[in-house]
Amino acid sequence: MKYKITKRLVGYFSAVLLVFSFIVGILFQALFTWHTASLHKQELKERAFSIAGTLSEFCQSGNYGQGRGMGGGYGAYLRFIDEIAMSNVWLLDKNLQNIETGHKGSSFSNGELPDGAEEIVYKVFQEEAECIQNSNIMPGITSVTTGVPVKDGDGDIFAVLLLHSSIKGMEQAQHDGIFILLFCILAALVFAVLLSVLLARRFIRPLHIMYNVTGQIIKGNYQAKTCIKQNDETGVLAHNIDELSTRLSEAEAERKELDQMRQDFISNISHELRTPVTVIKGSLEVLDEGLVTGQEEMKEYFHQMLADVSQLQRLVNDLLELSRLQNTGFKIEKTKINLTDVVFEVVRSMRQAALDKNITINAGDGFPFPFYGDYGRLRQMFTVILDNAIKFSEPGQAVDVKMQENQNGCEIIISDCGKGIPEEYLPYIFDRFYKEQSGQNRTGSGLGLSIAKQIARRHNVEIKCVSREGEGTSFLFSFSNN
């Protein structure tokens, strides 16, 4: 199991090398035989022309007749022609009759001619050119016969010089060559197997690393990384595994955060619901037991229960509203509106609440700014912020609402002069159920800013809070042209 890929790679590599060696061996044998035969034929041809040329010179010099008696010159040359040619030699006329033969006790004794001699002689006399014939060319050439013309003093062919030679030692040379080739292939195979093992180990090392890392990821260790840097497919796979590990780690962290938020939400909602329910229950128990008999006192109890029920209703409505806004399937109706109309309508509707606390709302001049959005939701978003500004301002103070242009569109700023928000609390003000614990916010549900944040997000509006403790708070809305 551990080295399965290594064994397969070595097996494949060895099989390819064996097939390659087999093909090379066959080609080597065929080409070696052909090359050796070609060299032998060329050498035999050159010897044949050399002997034929010498015989022609004897004829042209008039020594041909002396040769009949096997005397000097021509006769002496014929006595040693076997040694000179290093092969069997015949000198034949058109009728295949020996004019002279120089071999003694050769394998062609008693005038026996090699196979195909008649055809060679005929072609030489007809075409006045040399003719070469092989016997048993494939799979191994065993002999070569060549015939060349011998001309007299007038330039006419009077005989054909026939040379026949067996290629001695070719089979042994082939066997030796194949043995050397097999030895080299075997040595190369051993070396190749060792090298392939090393290369296969190096090749599968990244796979083992990725195997271990993926095993750790399966067990939940999303911090595991391959740390493999290669510019190939293996490197790409390792990078994808590392990227997967990173994303799983982020998803795990997000899951834990969501779990914590869910627990906090349940804890907060339980607290928010428990308080008014407990108060209402206590009041009802008092009334049910008849402990309160006076009309004014009973009226006070009813008034308190009504206020607690209103608080519960407001909390439930805010929860439903926030849930709808956080649901990606919930669609808001966007139409082309003038953002200035939304802002100044909110200012007009909140003036009475501000006057009740002796707070002035200062709204600057606006300008037309077309925007695609949900008029009611945007009005709700500005109302939440402006209501908070009024709530946390002291009597006699002012709340400023400004609308100004910027490079990307426009910016709306709602500022108060309240006591401000401590810096360490700023990152959490948009969380659900986060609220400042003071008498000024005893009726708040802690969901208003979360709702405003979700409305801004659904409209691609950037909302920021800038606050300095003791100086006041400002909320900035950045709207881009859309």
N, C-alpha and C positions, 0 to 999 in steps of 0.2 A: 504493500500500500504506500509505504513511505517513498520508495524509489520507482514507482510504477511509470511515471513519465520519463525518468532517466532510462529505464530499460527499453521503453518503446522507442525513444529517440535513437538509442544506440542500435537497436534492432533495425529500424528503418535505414539508418545511415549505413550499416553493414550490408544490408540487402542491396541497397543502391550500388555500393562499391563492388559487391560480387557480380552483379549484372554488368556493371561497367567493365570489370576485369574479364568476364566471359566474352564480351563483344570485342574488347581489345585483343584478347588471345586469338580469336578467329581471324580478325583483320590482320594481326601480326603474321600469322602463319601464311595467309594468302599473299600478302604483300611481300613477305620475305622470300617465298617461293618464286613469285613473279620477278622480283628484282634479281635474284640469283640467276634464274634462267636467262634474263635479259643480258646480264653481264657475260654469261657463258656464250650465248649466241653471238654477241658482238665480238668477243675474243676469237671464236671459231671462224667467224666471217673474215676477220682481219687476217688470220693465218691462211685461210683458203685463198684470198686474193693475193697474198704474198707468194704462195706456192705457185698459183696459176700464172702470176706475172713472171716468175723465174722460168717456168716451163715455156712460156711464150718467147722469152729471150733466147732460150736454147734453140727453139724452132727457127727464129728469125736469123740466128747466127750460123745455121746450117749444121748444128751438132745433133739434130734429131736422129739422124741415121746411126750415129755412133752409139746412141742409147740402146739400139736393138741388141747389141752384143754385150750390153752391161759393162761397157768399157769406161773410160774416163768421162768427164763432163756430165752429160745427161744421165748416163747409167749410174755413175757414182752418186749423183744427187738422188736418184730413185731408191738406191739401196738404203739411204739414211732418211727417206722421207717420213717414215713412221715416227722416228725420233724427232724430226723437225716439226711435224704437224701435231705430235702428241695425241694422235687419234688414228682411226682406221681410214685409209686412203684408197680410192679407186680412180682410175683414169679411163673413162668410158666413151665409146663413140655413139652414134645415133642408135645402133642396134643393141646397145647395152653390152657390147663386147669389150673386155679388158684390153686396153692398149698396153698398159703396164699397171701392175699393182705393187705397192711397196710394202704391204704388211706381211709379216711372217709369223705364222702360228697364232694369229689373232683369233678372236671369237668369230670372225667372218671367214673361216677357212673354206677351202674348196670353192672359192668364187661366190660364196653366199652374199648377196647384196641386202642392205637394210630395207625395211618396209618403206614403200613409197619412192624407191629409187627411180623407177621407170617414169613416174610423174615429174620428178625433179628434173631428170635429163631432158624430157620432152619440153618442159617450160623453158629451160635454159637455151636449148637450140631454137625455140620459137621466138623468145623475147630478148635473147642475147643479154640476159641479166641474171643476177644471182637468185637462187631460190632456197628458202630455209623452211624446214618442216620439223615440228615437234612431235614426239610420241608420248602419249599418256600425260598431257599437259596438266590436268587437274585430277585428283588433288595434289599429285606430285609429278614434276617433269623428270622422266628417267633418261631420255636421250634426245640429241639434236642432230639433224642431218642437214648439211648445206652443200649446194652445188654451184660452181662458178664456171664460166666459159674459159676455155684455153684456145687462144687464137694463133694461127700460123703467121708466116711472114707477110701474107697478103691481107691479113686482118680478118680472115674467115675463121669461124669456129670449127675446129677439127676434133675437139674432145671436150668433155665435161669432167672437171675435177670434183670428185665427190668425197666429202669428209663426214665421218660419222663418229660421234663421241657421246658416251654416256656421262651423265653428270654425277660423278662419284662424290660421295660424301655429303650430298645435299640433304638426305634424310637425317643423317647424323647431325648436321648443322642445324636442321630444323628442331630436332629433339633437344639439342643443347640450348638453342635460343628460347624454346618454350620453357625448358627447365629454369633458365635464368629469369624469364618473365614471371613464372609462377612464384619463384623465390622472392622477387621484388614485390609482387602483388601481396604475398603473404606477409612480408615485412611491413608493407604499407597498410595492410588491414589491421595488423596488431597495433601499429602506431595510431591509425585512425580511430580504432576502438578506444584506446586510452585517451586520445584527444577529444573524442566525442563525449566520453564520460565527464571529462573536466568541463567541456563547454555546456553539456546538458545540466550539470550541477549548477553552473553559473547562471544558466538560463532560467532554471526553476527556482533559484533562491528567492527572487522577488515574489514568485507564486506562493512559496511557503510563508513569506512575510504577510502577504495579503490574506492567506488562509488563517493565520493566527489572529490578524487584526479583525477580520470579519467574524471570527469566533468570539472575540471579546465584545464586538458590537452586538452580536446576538445575545450575549449575557447581560447587556445593558451598559457596558463601559463605552460611552460615546466619546470619550477623550482619546481613545486609541487612534494612532495615525501610522501609516506605512512609511512616510518620509522617504519615499522612492522618487528619485528625479531621473527620469530617462526620456529621451526624445524618440519614443516609439510607442507601439500599441500598448505594451506593458506599462509604460509610464503614464499613458492616458487612463488606463484602467485604475492604476494606483491613485492617480489624481482624483478620479471619480469616487473612489472609495473614501479618500480623505474628505472630499467635499460632502459625501453622504454622511460621514461621521460628524462633520461640523454642523450640518443641517439637523441631524437627529439630536445633537447636543443642544442646539438652539430650541428645537421643538420640545425637548424635555424640560429645558429651563422655562419655556413659555407655559408648558403644561403645569409645572409646579406653581408658577406665578398665578395661573388661572385657578388652580385648586385653592391657593391661598386666598385669592380674591373671592372665590365662591364661599369659602369658609367665613371670610370677613363679612361678606354680604349677608350670609345667613345670620351671623352674629349681630350685625347692625340692624337688619330688618326685624330680628326678634326683639332687640332692645327697643327699637322705634315703635313696634306694635304693642309690646308688653306694657309700656308706661301708660298710654291712654286707656288701654283695655283694663288695666288694673284699677285706674282711677274711676272709670265708668262702673266697673263691677262693685268697687267699694261704695260708690254713691248709691247704686241700686240696692245694695244690701241694707244700707242705712234706711233708705226710703221703704224698703220691703218690710223691715222690722218695726216700722212706725216710730223710729227714734226721733224723727223730725216732724213736727206738727205745725209749726208756724208757717204762714204763707210766704213771708219774705225769705225765710231760710230755705224752704222748699224751692222757691223760685231761683235762689242762688245755686242750689244743687243742680236744677235742670239747666240753668245757664252754663254751668261748668261742664256738664255731660254733653251739651250741644257743641261747646267749643272743642271738646276732646273728639267727638265724632267727626266734626269738620276737619280736625287735624288728621284723623285716620283716612278720611275721604281724600284729602289733599295728598297724603302719602301714597295711597293706592293709585290715584290718578297719575302721580309723577312716576311711579314704578312702571305702570302700563305705558306711559309716554316714552320713557327711557328704553323700555324693552322693544317697542316698535321702531324707534330710531336706530337701535343697535342691530336690528334684524336687516340683513342685506336684501332680503326679499321684499321689504316694505318700501314702496315707491312714494316719493313726494312729487307733487304736481308743480312743475316749474313752468312759469310763463314770463314774458318780458315785462319787467316792472321798472319803475323809477325808484332807485334805492333811497333817494332823498325823501320821497313820500312816506316810506316805511319809518324812517328815523324820526321825522317830525310828528307822525301820528302817535308813535310811542311817547314822545315828549309831551304831547298834549294830553294823552290819557293818564300820564303819571304826575301831572302838575298838582292835581288835587291831593294825592297822597303826600307829595312834597310839602304842600301848604299846611297840611295837618301837623307836620313836624317843624313848621317854620323854616323850611329849606327851599332855597331858590334853585331853579334849573336854568342854567345859561346855555342856550343853543345858538351857535353861530349861524352865519349865512350858509345855505346849502347851494348846490349846483346840480343840474340834471346829470344823472349817471345811470344809463340803462343797464339792466342786469337781469339775467335769466335765473329765476329762483321761485321758491314757494313764499308768497307774500305773508301768509299766516305764520309759517315757521320762523321766518326772519324776524317778524314782529315779536314772536315769543322769545327769541334769543336776546333781542335788545331789551325787552321788558325785564327778563331775569337779571341782566347786568345793572340796568337802571334802578330796579327795585332794591338790589343789594347796596348800590351806592347811596340811595336814600336811607336805607335801614341802618347803615353803619356811619352815617353822618350825624354830627351833633346839631341841635337846633341853632339856627342862625347861620349855618354854613351854606355853601353853594356846591352844586354838582354841575360840571361842565360837559357839554356834548359838542364835539368838533367834527367837522367833515372837511378833509383836505385831500388834494390830488397828490399823487406820486408818480413815479416812472411807469409802474405796472398797472395803475388804475386809480383807486382811491383808498383812503384810510379813515376809519371812524374811531374816535377816541372818547371814551366815557370815563371821567375822572371825578373822584370825590376827595374831600379833605378830612377823612376820618382818621382813625388811629393807625391804619395800615395793617399789613400782614407780616409777621416775622419771616425772615428770609428762609429759615429752615422748614417752614410750612408751605412755601410757594409751590414746590413740586407736586403737592398732594391736593391742591384746591379743586382740581377737576375730577377727583375720585368720588365715587358714589358714597354718600352718607358722611362725607367729610364736611364738618361745619365748625365754625368758631363757637366755643362754649361760653356764651355770655347772655345776659338778659336781652341784648339786642336781637339775638337770633334764636330765641326760645321757641318761636313758631315755625322755624325752618325745617324742611325735611332732609336737607343735605344732598338733594338731587338736582337742584336748579342749575348749578354750574356744569354738572355732567350732561344735562339735557342741552344746555347752550353749546357745549363742546361738540356734541353729536350733530346738532343742527349745522354748526359751522363746518364740520367735516363733510357732511352730505352736500354742502354747497362749495366745497374746495376753498373755504375761507380760512385764513390763518388767524388764530386768536391767541393773544399773548397777554400776560398779566405782569405789570411792573408796579412794585409797591415798596415803600419805605416806611418802616415803623415810626409812627408819630407824625408822618407827613401826609399820608393818603395813598390811595390806590388808583391805578389807571388800567383799563382794559382796552387793548388795541385790536381792531378788526381790519385785516388787509383784504380788499376785494380786487380781483384782477379782471381785466376786460374779457368777457366771454361771449 
